[in-house]
Amino acid sequence: MQITKAKTEDLAEIMEIYGRARVFMQEHGNPSQWKEGYPSTELVKKDLENGELYVCREGQDLAGVFMFSMQPDPCYERIEAGAWKNDRPYGVMHRMASAGKVRGVASFCLDWCYARCGNVRGDTHRENTVMQQVFEKNGFERCGIIYVEDGSPRIGYQRQKEAQADAFAAKK
C-alpha cells in the first residue's frame, strides 16, 4: 500500500467510499456518527483544496481515504474527563474510511500519520467501536471527551513517541 495526496479525479470514488462507510457504520451499531451525508462533498473538496486529503492505494485501486492536518483542531482546545498527553504541536487524522477491499487500511493510514510527526490526535463517536479498536491496537490512548462543531461528544485519542513523552515529562 502507498499513501498519496488525493487528486480531483479521485473525488467521485472517494465519495463512494464515504457512502459505503456510512452504511458499514449503521450496520455495525453506529448509526449516529456520519448521518445526513457526512462528510459532504463540499467538506471533502475543502480538504482536497487545502492539500489535506489523502488516499491509500493498493496498486491502482483506492483502498481508503482520510484527512490529515498539522494544524491545531479547534475542537481539541477543550477536553473533559481527562487530558491530552501533551501540549506540543500535533497532527490530526479525521474522516478515515476504507473501501473494504484490503484489510489493515486504517492501521496503515494511522501509522503513516504517526510517521509524519510522532504526535497524533484523533477522535471517534462512542458508538464507533470499530474505530476505537483501531486506535487502541495502534498505540493510541483514550484521553477524554471532546466536542465537535455540532456540539456532540467524541472520544479523543492521542499517540506520542515515547522519547518525546519522556523528554516532555522531564521538563515539568
Beta strands, then each sheet from edge to edge (+ up, - down):
strand 1: 2-5
strand 2: 53-58
strand 3: 61-69
strand 4: 91-98
strand 5: 119-124
strand 6: 141-147
strand 7: 153-160
sheet 1: 1+ 2- 3+ 4- 5- 7+ 6-
end
